[in-house]
């Protein structure tokens, strides 16, 4: 008996359990995993769709709305589930359109106790609601996986250029980050309590996709997210390689040297001069802050040249408020050209 035959037989016998539900190879199921009950006895559950291929392969989770108001990822997850490509999946795809259901239903980033779920991992079954939800997600989803993609947007009143954040110290994670297909990839250190940090301890390779702003569906961000998820699935062997090869070879990916926030130099009303994705030079004007009469202007300038990868959408600022997130590169002109080309391609 060949190794391939043995592997196939082992795969066919492998049953995955999610709560009380079982999913066999070749099956596709929607499951609701119990987490807790609210004070009105409404059940809090995590919605999950599991797609298992007929052949062995990696197990990938795609999760959205860990922050309940970051809903671009919810639409990315829904569109991913509608792809006909998934009929050819090898291994197992686990899609969680909404992790923080309470926050999603209340259009809020947080859980009822105002805790941030992405600072509550790996969680505890004896802890707060956030901690319990984190523990269930780790046990029922992450522990079963080899890879993960966690979908995010900017926080409320902030918008992010589509980007991947990942721990690039890990060689495989860096390869996956680069193949997602966005021009900007940030080396993001792992933070205590984050999903990425908890997943790393279980040797699960996780990418974090950031794009757009909270409480919005943004078509360009959604398309980028779906395409990126499919690209990662092809890279790890869950889907056949794409027949479409971009002219000129693979797209160039740029990793910034560092990034910083340009902050308000004075309180007042703010008028932006630069926008998301713009290239700025050292000392260049980013915007102007004025008083209620439009007088006493204070100019906000870039401390160092780079690309604007995030910004505040609210025009009312206090001194010290974060306004523009700027990433610095060896050659920001090339990065700007890559972003412009990428934007044109997404709109086609």
N, C-alpha and C positions, 0 to 999 in steps of 0.2 A: 504493500500500500504506500503510495507516494505521500510526501509531506503535505502537498497541496490538498490531497484528498482528506487527510487526517484533519487539517486545519478547517476545511469546509464542514466536516462532520461535527467538529467541536463547536463551530459557529452555529450550526443548525440546532444544536442542543442547548445553546446558551439562552437563558431566559433573563430578561431585565425586569426588575420590579420597581414600580413607582407607587409608593404607598401600598395599597392593596391590589393595584392593577399589575398585570403581567403583559409584557410585550415580547412576542417571538420574532425571529428573523422573517422578513417579508411582510410584517404587519405595520400598519400605520394607525395610531390611536391618539385621541385627545383625552387628556387626563386632568383632573383637578385635585391637587395635593392639599390636604388639610393642614392648616398652620395653627389657627386659634379661633376663638369666638369673640365677637365684640360685646359690649355691654347690653346691646339689644338682642343678643343671641344670634346675630348674623354671623355666618361662618366666613372666616378669612381663608381663602384658598389661593394657590398658585396655579394658573392655567399653563398647561404644557402640551405640546404636540410632539410625539415621538415617531420618527420614520426610520425603520430598520430595513436595510438592504438584504438581499438574498445571499450576498457574499460578504466575507469578513473584511474589516477595515477599521479605520479610526472611529472614535466617538467624539463628536463635536457638539458643544452647546453654544447656542446663540441666544443671548439674553438682552432684554431691554427694560427700561423704566425701573432700574434699581433706585433711581431718583424718580419719584412718581410723576413729576411734571415734564420729564425729558422724553417727549413722545415721538420725535422723529424715528427713534429706534423701534417703536411699536409698529409704525407703518412699514419700516424695513422688514421686520419679522413677518408681517402679514404678506407682503409681496414675495418674500423668499418662499413662503409656504405654498404659493400659487405657481411656482416655477415647474414647468414640465420636466426640467432636468432632474428633479428629485426622484423620478421613476427609476433612474439608473444609479442611485446612491449605493455605495459600498460602505459597510459599517453602519453607524447609527448617527442620525442627526436629531438633536433635542432642541426644540425651539421654545423659548419662554418669552412670549410677547410682553408680559408685564410681571415683574418680580414683586415690586412694591404696590400691591393692589390697593391698599388703603390710600397711599399718596396719590395714585392715579385717579381714584374716584373722587378725591378732594382737590385735584389739580395742585398738589403740594409736593415739594421735594422730600418731605419728611414723613415719619410715622407718627402715630397719635401722641407719643411722648416727646416729640420734637427731636428724636434721634435720627442721625444720618445712617442709613443702612450700610453705606459703603465705608463706614468706620466701625462696623459692628461684627465683622467676620473674625474668626470662624464661628462665633456665636456660642450660645449655650441653651439647652432645652430648659434650664432653670432660671434664665435671665429675663430681661425686658422683652417686649414684643419684637423690637428690632433684633435682639440677640437670638430669640427663638426662630424668627424668620430666617436669619442668616444660617443658623444651625440646620434647619430643614433643607435650605437650598444647597448647603454643602453636602449633606448626607444623600439627598435624593437626586441631585443633578451633578454637581462638580465631581464627587467621588467616583462617578461612573465614567468619567470622560478622560480623553487624552489631550484635548485642545478646547479652547473656548474663545468666543468673540463677545465682548461686552459693549453694548451700544449706548452712547451718551450724547448730550448736547451741552452747550454752555448753561450755566446757572441762570436763574430768572434775571431778565434784563441784560443778559450778556449773550454774545454770539461768537461762535468759534468757526474758523476756517476748517473745512474737512481735513482731518489729520489722524494719524495713528500714534498712540502713546504705548510704549512697551519698554520692558527691561532689555536693552540691547546687549547687556553683558552675556546673555544666553544666546548662543549661535543660532539655534533652531528658531527661537523667537524672533531674532533679527531677520532671518530669511522670510518668515511669514509676514512680518511687518512690512518688508519691502515689496512683497508680492501682492499686498492688499490693493495697491494701485493708486495711492494718493501721493502727490509730490512731496509732502512734508511728513516726516516721521520724527517724533521726539523721543529721545532717551529719557524715560520717566522712571525714577527710582520708586521702589515698592514702599508703600506707606502702611504702618501698623493699622490693622483693622480693615484694610481694603480687601476686596474680592481677589485682586491679582496676587496680593501677598499670601492670602490663605490658600489659593490655588497652587501657588509655587511650592508650598510645603507638601502638597500632594502630587507634585511633579506634573502638573497640568499647565500646558503652554497657553497663555491668555493674551490676546490683543485687546486694547481699549480703543474704540473708534469714537472720535468727537466730531460733531458737525452741527452747525446751526444754533438755534436758541430754544429755550424751554417753551412749552405750550404752543408749538407751531408745527405744521406739516410743511416742509420745504422740499419741493420736488427735486431740485438738484442734489441736495444732501441725501435724500432717499435713494435716488438712482445710484449715487456713488456707493452708498452703504450696501445695497443689494449686490452690485457688481463686485465689490470687495469681498463680501462673504463667499460668493461663488468662486472667486479667484483663489481664496484660501482653501476652499474645498477641493479644487482641482490640484492645488499644490500638494496637499497631504494625501491625495489618492482616493478621495471620496467620490469624485466625479471624473469622467474622462477629460483628458487635456483638451482645451479649446482648439478648434480648427482655425480660428481667426488669429493670425499673427500680425500685430501692429507693424506698420511700415517703419523701417529704421530700427527695428529691434525693440527690446523692452524699454519702458519709460524710465527716465532718470528719477531717482528718489534722493531727496536732500535731508540730511540730519543737521539741525542747527548746532552751533558751538554752545549756545546758551540762550536763555530767554529772560525777559524782564518786563515788569509792568511800569508804564509811564503813568504817574499819578497826578491828581489835581494839585496844582500849586496854590490854589485859593478856592474858597467856597463860592458858589454862584450858579448861574445858568450857563450851560456849555453848548458850544456850536462846533461840531466836528468838521475838520477840513479833509482829513484822510478817512478812507474806508477799509473794510476787511479785505485782505489780500494785497493791499498797496505796498509798494516798496518805499521806504523812507531813508533819508540820509542823516548823518550826524547833525544834530541841532535843528533839523527841519521842523517846521510848525505842524503840529498835529491837530490843534484846535484852539479855541479862544473861550475864556471864561469871563463873563461880565456880571455886573450887579443888576438889580431889577429895572434900572433905567437904561441899561445898555451901556453904562459908563464903566470907567476904571478897568479896561481889558487886561486880562492876564493870559499870556500865551503859554501853552503847553508844548514843549519841544521834545524831540527824540534825543535820548542820552547817547544812543549809538545807532548806527544805521542797521536796517534789517527789513523784515517782512511783518506786517500786522497779521497775527494769527488769531487774535481774539480782541473783542472790544465791548465796552459798556453801551447799551442801547438807551439808557435813561439819561436825559440831559441835565439833571439836577445833581450837583456834586457838592460834597464837603471837602475841605482840604485833606489831602491824603488818599482820597478815594481812587481805586484802580480804574483806569480808563482805557488804555491800549496795551495789549499783550504783544510784545515785539520779540521775534526770534531773530537771532543774528547768525549770519552765514559767512563763509569765506568769500563767496561771490553771490550777493543777493540779486544781482541783475539776472543771472542764469535761473535762479529760483523763481523770480517774477515771470520770466518767459515760460518756464515750465507750468506755472499756475495758470497763466493765460491760455496756453495751449490745452491744458487739461479742462479748463472751464468751457472752451469752445467745443471740445470733444463731448462733454457731458450734455451740452445743449442740442447736439445733433439727434 
